[in-house]
Amino acid sequence: MQRLSTVLNRGRAETKSAKDPQTIFREFLAHLAGAHRKPAARRAAPKPPPRKRSAKRAK
């Protein structure tokens, strides 16, 4: 029973120290705005390997 009480108290302590949901949402929006300003660097597409020519048939 004491173990159960300890676990429940730990959960409550974490909830009290958590940030305000509105603050978290504002940080998220700020992150999105910053990500929108800077376009992601594009990587060059890898070149496909050269095609092998098939052997010509003798007539």
N, C-alpha and C positions, 0 to 999 in steps of 0.2 A: 504494500500500500504506500509505503514511503517513496518507493521508486516512481510510482505513478504520480504522486504529488510533485516530485522533483521535475519530472518530464513536463508536466502541465505548467509549472512555474517558469521553466525555461522558455516555453512557447509564448507565454504572456510577456516576458521581458523583451523578447525579440519584436513583438508587436508594438510595444510602447516606444521602442527606439527607432522604429521604421519612419521613413520620410513621409511627408504629407503627399497623398496621391496627386494633388494639384501641382505640387512642385515637380514631381516625377514627370508628369505630362508636359509641363513647360520645358523641362530639360530635353525631353524627347522631341518636341517641336523645334527647339533650337538646333538639335542635332540634325534633324531633317532639313532645316533651312540651310545649314552649313554644308551638308552633303549635296544639296541642289545647286549651290553656287559653283562648286568645283566639279567639273565634269570628270568622269573617270578616265584615266589614261587608257587608250586603246592599244591593244597588242596587235602586231602585224600577224595576219593569218599565215600559218605555216604553208610553205610551198609544197604542192604534191610532188611525189617523186616522178622523174621523167618516165614516159611510157616506153615499153620495149616494143620495138617493131617486130612484127611477125616475119618469119622467113618467107621469101617469095617462092611460089611453086614453079617447078620447071615445067615447060610446056612440051 
